[in-house]
Amino acid sequence: MRHVLRPVLILFLLALPLACVPKGPSTTKTKAGDPPPSTTSINSGKPAAPAKPAAKGKPAAPGAKAPEKAAASIPAPPKGFGGITFGSPASAMTDSTLEAEIPELRTTTYSRQSVPNTFAGHGVSRILYEFYDNAFYHVWIDFEGAETFMAVLGDLRATYGPPTETIPDKHYNSWSIGDVNIYCVYHPEDGTGDASFWFQPVYLEKETLVKQYKKSMLDAAAKKP
């Protein structure tokens, strides 16, 4: 049965954009099996091998066009997740279960029954699909353990290339691929992590409403005696 979250959870959703930001670094020592901070910089800090000198040959004829270098391949942004295209209505998921609903922010969140909670070949704690104004824009993947984090990170790197941004001491990685932003972070202090995909065209529409809603709440609070 559909239900409305309590006001305190509305405040949580208002802070949801901050969920992309990783937790601060743990003050406790890293446990055995936790990935060291450098794991977020795999293959990213090594200088390239020096180029070999070009083979000698006949000089190019005057006016000859130099051969063009092959363009670097740019990964294509994901079109959706779990077979659901970004921007699709909730009716595109016939196996969905409503997990949360916030009418004030036109936001609904669903889980799926017929799709296993797996990603990058590993089981994960949960996968949630979020819709704004009945348009799919956000998927959230919760997982546990350093091994799963490394598998998820490796899968994202293999698919989308090196991260656009990394914060090694916080095990934080992000990609900006076309209209989609992707985040992956691990929290050694409690052994949990999460990955998320955000479809920016819809996300930015929602952020406009969130700002308006926050302002109305602040204005209402200021008018109270």
C-alpha positions as CSV (number, residue, x, y, z in Angstrom):
1,M,0.0,0.0,0.0
2,R,1.3,3.4,-0.9
3,H,2.4,5.5,2.0
4,V,3.7,9.0,2.8
5,L,6.9,9.4,4.7
6,R,7.0,11.3,7.9
7,P,8.2,15.0,7.9
8,V,11.6,13.9,9.2
9,L,12.2,11.8,6.2
10,I,11.2,14.7,4.0
11,L,14.1,16.6,5.5
12,F,16.3,13.5,4.7
13,L,15.3,13.7,1.0
14,L,16.0,17.4,0.9
15,A,19.6,16.5,1.9
16,L,19.8,13.7,-0.7
17,P,22.1,15.5,-3.0
18,L,24.6,15.5,-0.2
19,A,24.4,11.7,-0.2
20,C,26.7,11.8,-3.2
21,V,29.4,13.2,-1.0
22,P,31.4,10.5,0.8
23,K,31.6,10.3,4.5
24,G,34.6,11.8,6.1
25,P,37.7,9.7,6.5
26,S,37.5,7.3,9.4
27,T,39.6,8.0,12.5
28,T,39.9,4.3,13.2
29,K,42.7,2.2,11.8
30,T,41.9,0.3,8.6
31,K,40.8,-3.2,9.3
32,A,42.4,-6.2,7.6
33,G,40.9,-6.7,4.2
34,D,39.9,-3.0,3.8
35,P,41.2,-1.5,0.5
36,P,44.1,1.0,1.1
37,P,43.4,4.6,0.0
38,S,45.4,4.0,-3.2
39,T,42.8,1.5,-4.5
40,T,40.8,4.3,-5.9
41,S,43.7,5.3,-8.1
42,I,44.4,2.0,-9.9
43,N,46.3,2.5,-13.1
44,S,46.0,6.3,-12.6
45,G,49.3,7.4,-11.1
46,K,51.8,5.6,-13.3
47,P,53.6,7.7,-15.9
48,A,53.4,6.6,-19.5
49,A,56.3,4.7,-20.9
50,P,58.6,7.0,-23.1
51,A,57.6,6.9,-26.7
52,K,60.0,5.0,-29.1
53,P,61.7,7.1,-31.7
54,A,60.0,7.1,-35.0
55,A,61.4,4.8,-37.7
56,K,63.6,6.6,-40.2
57,G,62.2,6.8,-43.7
58,K,61.8,9.1,-46.7
59,P,60.8,12.6,-45.9
60,A,57.2,13.5,-46.7
61,A,56.6,15.3,-49.9
62,P,56.1,19.1,-49.6
63,G,52.4,19.8,-48.9
64,A,51.6,16.2,-47.9
65,K,49.1,15.9,-45.1
66,A,50.4,14.4,-41.9
67,P,48.5,11.2,-40.8
68,E,45.8,12.0,-38.3
69,K,45.9,10.4,-34.8
70,A,43.1,8.1,-33.9
71,A,40.5,9.9,-31.8
72,A,40.4,8.7,-28.2
73,S,37.4,6.5,-27.6
74,I,34.8,8.2,-25.4
75,P,32.5,5.9,-23.4
76,A,28.8,6.2,-24.1
77,P,26.6,7.3,-21.2
78,P,24.3,4.6,-19.8
79,K,20.8,4.9,-21.2
80,G,19.2,3.5,-18.1
81,F,19.6,0.8,-15.5
82,G,18.1,-2.7,-15.1
83,G,16.4,-2.5,-18.5
84,I,14.6,0.7,-17.5
85,T,15.4,3.8,-19.7
86,F,16.1,7.0,-17.9
87,G,13.1,9.3,-18.2
88,S,10.7,6.4,-18.3
89,P,7.5,6.4,-16.2
90,A,7.1,4.1,-13.2
91,S,4.7,2.0,-15.2
92,A,7.8,0.7,-17.1
93,M,8.5,-1.4,-14.1
94,T,5.8,-4.1,-13.9
95,D,7.5,-5.8,-10.9
96,S,8.0,-2.8,-8.6
97,T,7.2,-2.4,-5.0
98,L,6.7,1.1,-3.6
99,E,9.3,1.8,-0.9
100,A,8.8,5.5,-0.3
101,E,6.7,8.4,-1.5
102,I,7.0,12.2,-0.9
103,P,4.2,14.0,-2.7
104,E,5.6,17.4,-1.7
105,L,8.6,16.7,-3.8
106,R,6.8,14.6,-6.4
107,T,9.3,11.8,-5.7
108,T,8.6,8.0,-5.5
109,T,11.1,5.2,-4.8
110,Y,10.7,1.6,-5.7
111,S,12.4,-1.8,-5.4
112,R,11.9,-4.7,-7.8
113,Q,10.8,-8.2,-7.1
114,S,11.8,-10.2,-10.2
115,V,15.3,-8.7,-10.6
116,P,18.0,-10.1,-8.3
117,N,20.0,-7.6,-6.2
118,T,23.3,-8.1,-8.0
119,F,25.8,-5.7,-9.6
120,A,29.2,-6.3,-11.1
121,G,28.8,-10.1,-10.5
122,H,28.3,-9.7,-6.7
123,G,25.2,-9.7,-4.5
124,V,24.3,-6.2,-3.1
125,S,22.2,-5.2,-0.1
126,R,19.5,-3.4,-2.2
127,I,18.9,-1.5,-5.4
128,L,16.4,1.3,-5.4
129,Y,14.9,3.1,-8.4
130,E,13.8,6.7,-7.9
131,F,11.4,8.8,-10.0
132,Y,10.7,12.5,-10.0
133,D,7.5,13.7,-11.5
134,N,7.0,10.1,-12.8
135,A,10.3,10.1,-14.6
136,F,13.1,7.6,-13.8
137,Y,16.3,9.6,-12.9
138,H,18.2,7.9,-10.1
139,V,19.3,4.4,-9.1
140,W,20.9,3.7,-5.7
141,I,23.0,0.5,-5.0
142,D,24.0,-0.3,-1.4
143,F,26.6,-3.0,-0.8
144,E,28.8,-4.4,1.9
145,G,32.5,-5.3,2.1
146,A,35.7,-4.2,0.5
147,E,35.7,-7.1,-2.0
148,T,32.3,-6.0,-3.4
149,F,33.5,-2.4,-3.5
150,M,36.5,-3.4,-5.6
151,A,34.3,-5.4,-7.9
152,V,31.9,-2.5,-8.4
153,L,34.7,-0.1,-8.9
154,G,36.4,-2.4,-11.3
155,D,33.2,-2.8,-13.3
156,L,32.6,0.9,-13.5
157,R,36.2,1.6,-14.6
158,A,36.1,-1.1,-17.2
159,T,32.8,0.3,-18.6
160,Y,33.4,4.1,-18.3
161,G,37.1,4.5,-18.1
162,P,39.1,6.2,-15.3
163,P,37.0,8.3,-12.9
164,T,36.5,12.0,-13.7
165,E,37.3,12.7,-10.0
166,T,38.8,10.6,-7.2
167,I,39.3,11.3,-3.5
168,P,41.6,8.4,-2.5
169,D,41.6,8.9,1.3
170,K,37.8,8.8,1.2
171,H,37.6,5.9,-1.3
172,Y,35.4,8.2,-3.5
173,N,35.1,8.0,-7.3
174,S,32.8,9.8,-9.7
175,W,32.2,9.9,-13.5
176,S,30.5,12.5,-15.6
177,I,29.5,10.7,-18.8
178,G,27.2,12.8,-21.0
179,D,23.9,13.4,-19.2
180,V,24.7,10.9,-16.4
181,N,26.7,11.3,-13.2
182,I,28.0,8.2,-11.5
183,Y,29.3,7.8,-8.0
184,C,31.0,5.0,-6.1
185,V,32.2,5.2,-2.5
186,Y,33.3,2.9,0.3
187,H,33.2,3.6,4.0
188,P,35.9,1.5,5.8
189,E,34.6,2.6,9.2
190,D,31.4,0.4,8.9
191,G,32.3,-1.7,5.9
192,T,29.5,-0.4,3.6
193,G,29.5,1.4,0.3
194,D,27.2,2.6,-2.4
195,A,27.1,3.4,-6.1
196,S,24.5,5.6,-7.8
197,F,23.6,6.8,-11.3
198,W,21.9,10.2,-11.7
199,F,20.2,11.3,-14.9
200,Q,21.0,15.0,-14.9
201,P,18.1,16.5,-17.0
202,V,15.5,15.2,-14.6
203,Y,17.7,15.6,-11.5
204,L,18.2,19.3,-12.2
205,E,14.4,19.8,-12.6
206,K,14.0,18.1,-9.2
207,E,16.6,20.4,-7.6
208,T,14.7,23.4,-8.7
209,L,11.6,22.1,-6.8
210,V,13.8,21.2,-3.8
211,K,15.2,24.7,-3.6
212,Q,11.7,26.2,-3.8
213,Y,10.4,23.8,-1.1
214,K,13.3,24.6,1.2
215,K,12.7,28.3,0.8
216,S,9.0,27.9,1.6
217,M,9.9,25.9,4.8
218,L,12.3,28.6,5.9
219,D,9.8,31.4,5.2
220,A,7.1,29.6,7.1
221,A,9.5,29.0,10.1
222,A,10.5,32.7,10.0
223,K,6.9,33.8,10.3
224,K,6.2,31.7,13.5
225,P,6.2,33.8,16.7
